[in-house]
Amino acid sequence: MTMKVKEAGAFQIIKISKVEAMKIVIENTIEQYEKLFSLEEEERENYFRFSMMKPFEKMWNTINVPLKANKPNGYDVIMATKMLGYLDVSKTEIGRAALENLKEIQALQTAHDTLYHCC
């Protein structure tokens, strides 16, 4: 991106002469949660960590949250998401009910349309 800056009293006027396209990736979390809740409970945490949270690893690293704790029951994305109020991966019935609600309101399509209309 190139910018031209012009002084205007106490303000600067910035003209952007070229804008690069933004790459938007929308994760299909509905499909991911369907798969998550179809797994045995002992398999869910690793699926959540390494399939669902892996695309956000840079963000988790930035806030010092590892995908997997070094010690059992240590601090990692599973604990952090619970602390942030996200649904526990072991709460199957609540999760499935929420998924049905998200499908009914076409949440994934709404997210897609909103992001593409904003950019």
Residue pairs with C-beta under 8 A, 6 or more apart in sequence:
1 16
1 18
1 19
1 20
2 16
2 17
2 18
3 14
3 15
3 16
3 17
4 14
4 15
4 17
5 12
5 13
5 14
6 12
6 13
6 15
7 13
22 119
24 115
24 116
24 119
25 55
26 108
26 111
26 112
26 115
27 52
27 55
28 108
29 52
29 108
30 99
30 102
30 103
30 107
30 108
32 51
32 52
33 95
33 99
34 99
35 47
35 51
36 44
36 47
36 48
36 52
36 89
36 95
37 44
37 92
37 95
37 96
37 99
39 47
41 90
44 89
44 90
45 78
45 89
46 68
48 77
48 78
48 89
49 67
49 68
49 76
49 77
49 78
50 67
53 60
53 67
53 77
54 67
57 67
60 66
60 67
60 77
60 80
65 75
65 76
65 77
65 80
66 75
66 76
66 77
67 76
67 77
68 76
68 77
69 75
69 76
69 79
78 89
82 88
87 94
87 95
87 98
89 95
102 108
